[in-house]
Amino acid sequence: QLQASGGGLVQPGGSLRLSCAASGIIFSINDMGWYRQAPGNQRELVATITSGAITNVADSVKGRFTISRDNAKNSVYLQMNRLKPEDTAVYYCKANARATRASIWYDYWGQGTQVTVSS
């Protein structure tokens, strides 16, 4: 129910914009966010954003990455600038959502999109 896109190969110093759209049966969405996992590493938080647009950004990307969302489109975005080789990872979006008013809140994950920063 989460579809991520926008990854690719970029040179150091370049930019990419990731998008993630939630679809299907969704009553409401709470927090949304981006996480990443590099080979041999655990998945780590990149940035999150609440439904009221309060953001939390990891220190490693602060000042370079910006998270935003469009509640009308059930979408979250990650603008990545001044990319570094250490940003190379699979990026996953996540949404804390519920399918109906009576449903419990559940963490939905996107399929992941590869970001490779290399010259």
DRENZALO-43901 format. One record per residue (C-alpha): residue in one letter; x, y, z. Coordinates in nm, 4 decimals. Example, Ala and Ser with C-alpha at 12.3 -4.5 7.8 and 13.67 -1.06 7.14 Angstrom:
# DRENZALO-43901
<node "A" <1.2300 -0.4500 0.7800>>
<node "S" <1.3670 -0.1060 0.7140>>
//
This chain:
# DRENZALO-43901
<node "Q" <0.0000 0.0000 0.0000>>
<node "L" <0.3096 0.2216 -0.0015>>
<node "Q" <0.4852 0.2830 -0.3308>>
<node "A" <0.8266 0.4482 -0.3210>>
<node "S" <1.0053 0.5946 -0.6204>>
<node "G" <1.2824 0.8328 -0.7155>>
<node "G" <1.5960 0.6391 -0.6351>>
<node "G" <1.8869 0.6017 -0.8700>>
<node "L" <2.2556 0.6599 -0.9314>>
<node "V" <2.3931 1.0064 -0.8619>>
<node "Q" <2.7386 1.1566 -0.8300>>
<node "P" <2.8639 1.2907 -0.4968>>
<node "G" <2.7256 1.6373 -0.4390>>
<node "G" <2.4186 1.5667 -0.6467>>
<node "S" <2.0512 1.5604 -0.5542>>
<node "L" <1.7595 1.3200 -0.5632>>
<node "R" <1.3976 1.3450 -0.4579>>
<node "L" <1.2207 1.0397 -0.3239>>
<node "S" <0.8441 1.0074 -0.3267>>
<node "C" <0.6153 0.7676 -0.1479>>
<node "A" <0.2406 0.7425 -0.1953>>
<node "A" <-0.0026 0.5462 0.0181>>
<node "S" <-0.2932 0.3862 -0.1591>>
<node "G" <-0.5665 0.1369 -0.0932>>
<node "I" <-0.7902 0.1295 0.2073>>
<node "I" <-0.6585 0.4053 0.4330>>
<node "F" <-0.8786 0.5865 0.6821>>
<node "S" <-0.6105 0.8099 0.8283>>
<node "I" <-0.2326 0.8444 0.8473>>
<node "N" <-0.0353 0.9548 1.1490>>
<node "D" <0.3429 0.9825 1.1225>>
<node "M" <0.5266 0.9166 0.7964>>
<node "G" <0.8970 0.8713 0.7489>>
<node "W" <1.1996 0.7511 0.5625>>
<node "Y" <1.4486 0.4905 0.6752>>
<node "R" <1.7517 0.3438 0.5037>>
<node "Q" <1.9570 0.0285 0.5146>>
<node "A" <2.3047 -0.0097 0.3751>>
<node "P" <2.4576 -0.3556 0.3135>>
<node "G" <2.5668 -0.5109 0.6418>>
<node "N" <2.3978 -0.2413 0.8482>>
<node "Q" <2.0742 -0.2217 1.0388>>
<node "R" <1.7878 -0.0138 0.9127>>
<node "E" <1.8161 0.3390 1.0454>>
<node "L" <1.5902 0.6397 1.0700>>
<node "V" <1.6498 0.9177 0.8200>>
<node "A" <1.3590 1.1517 0.8868>>
<node "T" <1.0009 1.1508 1.0099>>
<node "I" <0.7138 1.3939 0.9852>>
<node "T" <0.3894 1.4104 1.1788>>
<node "S" <0.0492 1.4836 1.0322>>
<node "G" <0.1015 1.8374 1.1616>>
<node "A" <0.4325 1.8684 0.9737>>
<node "I" <0.6630 1.8450 1.2731>>
<node "T" <0.9863 1.6905 1.1502>>
<node "N" <1.2673 1.4893 1.3015>>
<node "V" <1.5853 1.4495 1.0979>>
<node "A" <1.8872 1.2312 1.1712>>
<node "D" <2.2043 1.4210 1.2545>>
<node "S" <2.3888 1.2482 0.9687>>
<node "V" <2.1643 1.4134 0.7089>>
<node "K" <2.0584 1.7299 0.8865>>
<node "G" <2.1030 2.0341 0.6649>>
<node "R" <2.1160 1.8204 0.3517>>
<node "F" <1.7877 1.6252 0.3513>>
<node "T" <1.4370 1.7689 0.3843>>
<node "I" <1.1227 1.5694 0.4516>>
<node "S" <0.7785 1.6928 0.3544>>
<node "R" <0.4315 1.5516 0.3012>>
<node "D" <0.1093 1.6189 0.1186>>
<node "N" <-0.1792 1.4987 0.3330>>
<node "A" <-0.4293 1.5361 0.0497>>
<node "K" <-0.2243 1.2924 -0.1569>>
<node "N" <-0.1263 1.0637 0.1322>>
<node "S" <0.2315 1.1156 0.0221>>
<node "V" <0.5680 1.1816 0.1786>>
<node "Y" <0.8796 1.3144 0.0086>>
<node "L" <1.2515 1.3257 0.0805>>
<node "Q" <1.4602 1.5904 -0.0908>>
<node "M" <1.8240 1.4847 -0.0708>>
<node "N" <2.0931 1.7405 -0.1529>>
<node "R" <2.4733 1.7311 -0.1345>>
<node "L" <2.4654 1.3530 -0.1421>>
<node "K" <2.7660 1.1587 -0.0154>>
<node "P" <2.8829 0.8028 -0.0901>>
<node "E" <2.7851 0.7069 0.2655>>
<node "D" <2.4229 0.7907 0.1789>>
<node "T" <2.4195 0.4837 -0.0457>>
<node "A" <2.1452 0.2518 0.0782>>
<node "V" <1.7998 0.1174 0.0112>>
<node "Y" <1.5522 0.3792 0.1274>>
<node "Y" <1.2196 0.2721 0.2728>>
<node "C" <0.9147 0.4811 0.3470>>
<node "K" <0.6871 0.4083 0.6384>>
<node "A" <0.3420 0.5249 0.7342>>
<node "N" <0.1654 0.4730 1.0638>>
<node "A" <-0.1938 0.4387 0.9516>>
<node "R" <-0.5264 0.2719 1.0162>>
<node "A" <-0.7612 0.1247 0.7604>>
<node "T" <-1.0853 0.2201 0.9348>>
<node "R" <-1.1920 0.4280 1.2330>>
<node "A" <-1.2076 0.1102 1.4395>>
<node "S" <-0.8745 -0.0321 1.3228>>
<node "I" <-0.5579 -0.0295 1.5241>>
<node "W" <-0.2701 0.1857 1.4087>>
<node "Y" <-0.0237 -0.0147 1.2012>>
<node "D" <0.3155 0.0539 1.0453>>
<node "Y" <0.3051 0.0084 0.6705>>
<node "W" <0.6342 -0.0150 0.4792>>
<node "G" <0.7134 0.0591 0.1175>>
<node "Q" <0.9148 -0.1795 -0.0978>>
<node "G" <1.2350 0.0253 -0.0881>>
<node "T" <1.4180 0.2231 -0.3521>>
<node "Q" <1.7920 0.2036 -0.4160>>
<node "V" <2.0018 0.5176 -0.3866>>
<node "T" <2.3624 0.4900 -0.5019>>
<node "V" <2.6038 0.7785 -0.4672>>
<node "S" <2.9163 0.7156 -0.6687>>
<node "S" <3.1444 0.8820 -0.9180>>
//
